[in-house]
Amino acid sequence: MKKNIGNALALYPTPLVVIGAMVDGRPNWLIAGHVGIIGHDRVMVSLAKPHYTNKGIKETKKLSINIVTEDFLPQADRAGCVSGAKEDKSGLFDFTVGENGTPMVSQSPVVMECSVGDIYETAGFESFICTIDNTYADEGVLTPEGKIDYRALKPVLFEMPTYEYLRTGEVIGKCMTLGK
C-alpha cells in the first residue's frame, strides 16, 4: 500500500546546470536544479524571485544553460553559495560569449543559449520560458551522428530534498523496445 506524502515534488533527480546571464554589464552565474523541458524547442528555468541573476535575465531576455559535469562541480556549487549582489562572480568560470550575447561556461561540455519568451510567476519563483537559440557541444560528447552522447557527457544530477549531487547511471534499455 502506498502512503500519501502530500504534494511532494517527486521528479528528482534532474541535471544540475549553471545559469549564465549578463547583469549590470558582467557575467553572473547561478546553479539551478529547477529546469524542465516544455517542448522540443523550449525549456523552462525556474529561479527563486530574490536571485540577483533574475535581474539580468529580465533586462536582456537572454540566458545560458550550462550542463555541469564532475570536473567543475566545486565551482558550480560555489555559484550557488553566494549572491552576485554581494560578490562578483564574473571570474568564477572561464567563459566565452555566445552568438546571442550570453556568457557561457567554457568548462561545460554542453551549453544552450536561450531567449526568454515569457515569465511565469508563482509564489516565490520566476519561471523563464525560453526558446533554445543555439546549442554548443564539445566534440568529445557527440556521437558520430552529431547527437549528444550522455554516457560520454555524464552530467551531474541534483536531488531534492536531500540537496545531494549524483552521478548518472548505466543504460538499462532502449526506449519503446522493452514493452514489445
C-alpha positions in Angstrom: 0.0 0.0 0.0 1.3 3.5 -0.9 1.4 6.2 1.7 0.2 9.7 0.8 3.2 12.1 1.4 1.4 15.2 0.5 2.1 17.4 -2.5 5.8 16.4 -2.6 7.6 17.1 -5.9 8.8 13.7 -6.9 10.5 14.3 -10.2 14.1 14.4 -9.0 16.9 13.9 -9.8 17.4 16.4 -12.6 20.5 17.6 -14.4 22.4 20.3 -12.5 23.1 23.4 -14.6 24.7 26.7 -14.2 22.6 29.6 -15.5 24.6 32.4 -17.1 23.4 35.9 -17.6 24.7 39.4 -18.1 23.9 41.5 -15.0 25.0 45.2 -15.0 27.4 44.5 -17.8 29.2 41.5 -16.4 28.6 37.8 -16.4 26.8 36.3 -13.4 26.4 32.6 -12.6 23.8 30.6 -10.6 23.3 26.9 -10.2 19.8 25.7 -10.8 18.1 22.4 -10.2 14.6 23.5 -11.5 15.0 23.2 -15.2 12.5 21.5 -17.4 11.6 20.6 -21.0 8.3 22.0 -22.2 8.6 21.1 -25.9 11.1 20.1 -28.5 12.5 23.6 -28.7 11.5 25.2 -25.4 12.7 24.9 -21.8 11.8 26.5 -18.5 14.3 27.7 -15.9 12.7 28.4 -12.6 14.6 30.6 -10.1 13.6 32.0 -6.7 12.5 35.6 -7.1 15.2 37.2 -5.0 18.1 35.9 -7.1 20.4 38.6 -8.5 20.6 36.7 -11.8 16.9 37.3 -12.4 17.5 41.0 -12.8 19.9 40.4 -15.8 17.6 37.8 -17.4 14.7 40.2 -17.2 16.7 43.1 -18.7 18.4 41.2 -21.5 15.8 38.4 -22.1 18.8 36.0 -22.6 20.4 33.3 -20.5 22.7 30.3 -21.0 22.1 26.8 -19.6 25.5 25.2 -18.9 25.4 21.5 -18.1 27.5 20.6 -15.0 30.0 17.7 -15.1 32.1 16.5 -12.1 35.3 18.2 -13.3 33.9 21.7 -12.4 31.3 20.7 -9.8 33.1 22.6 -7.0 33.0 25.9 -9.0 29.4 25.3 -9.9 28.5 24.6 -6.3 30.2 27.9 -5.4 27.9 29.7 -7.9 25.0 28.7 -5.7 26.6 29.5 -2.4 26.9 33.3 -2.7 24.8 36.0 -4.3 26.0 38.1 -7.2 24.6 41.1 -5.3 27.2 40.5 -2.6 30.1 39.0 -4.5 31.3 39.5 -8.1 31.0 36.0 -9.6 32.1 37.1 -13.1 35.6 35.5 -12.6 34.2 32.2 -11.2 34.5 30.4 -14.6 36.5 30.9 -17.8 33.8 31.9 -20.3 33.0 32.9 -23.8 30.1 35.0 -25.1 27.8 33.2 -27.4 26.2 34.4 -30.6 23.2 35.9 -28.8 25.3 37.6 -26.2 25.1 35.3 -23.3 28.1 34.3 -21.1 28.8 30.5 -21.5 31.0 28.4 -19.1 34.0 27.2 -21.1 34.3 24.1 -18.9 30.7 23.0 -19.6 30.7 20.4 -22.4 27.1 21.3 -23.5 25.7 24.8 -23.4 22.3 26.1 -24.6 21.9 29.8 -25.4 18.3 30.8 -24.9 15.9 33.7 -25.4 13.2 34.4 -22.8 9.8 34.5 -24.4 7.7 34.7 -21.2 8.0 34.8 -17.5 5.6 32.7 -15.4 5.4 33.8 -11.8 4.4 31.6 -8.9 4.7 32.1 -5.1 8.4 32.9 -4.6 9.6 31.9 -8.1 10.1 33.3 -11.6 10.0 30.7 -14.3 11.6 31.8 -17.5 10.1 30.2 -20.6 12.9 30.0 -23.1 13.4 29.2 -26.8 16.7 27.5 -27.5 18.7 29.7 -29.9 21.9 27.7 -30.1 23.4 24.5 -28.5 27.1 24.1 -28.3 28.7 20.7 -27.6 32.3 19.6 -27.2 33.1 17.0 -29.9 34.1 14.5 -27.2 30.5 14.2 -26.1 29.0 13.8 -29.5 28.1 10.5 -31.3 29.4 10.0 -34.9 26.0 11.2 -36.0 26.4 14.5 -34.1 24.0 13.8 -31.3 24.8 14.3 -27.6 26.1 11.0 -26.0 25.0 11.2 -22.4 27.2 8.3 -21.5 30.2 10.4 -22.5 28.8 13.7 -21.1 28.0 12.2 -17.7 26.0 15.2 -16.4 25.8 15.7 -12.6 22.3 15.2 -11.3 20.7 17.2 -8.5 18.3 15.5 -6.0 16.0 17.3 -3.6 15.0 17.3 -0.7 18.5 15.9 0.4 20.4 18.5 -1.7 22.8 15.9 -3.0 24.7 15.6 -6.3 24.5 12.2 -8.0 26.4 10.5 -10.9 24.5 9.4 -13.9 23.9 5.7 -14.1 24.1 3.0 -16.7 21.9 2.3 -19.7 19.2 -0.2 -18.8 17.4 -0.5 -22.1 16.2 1.2 -25.3 13.1 3.3 -25.2 10.0 1.9 -26.8 11.5 -1.6 -27.2 11.1 -3.1 -23.7 7.4 -3.4 -23.9 7.2 -5.0 -27.3 
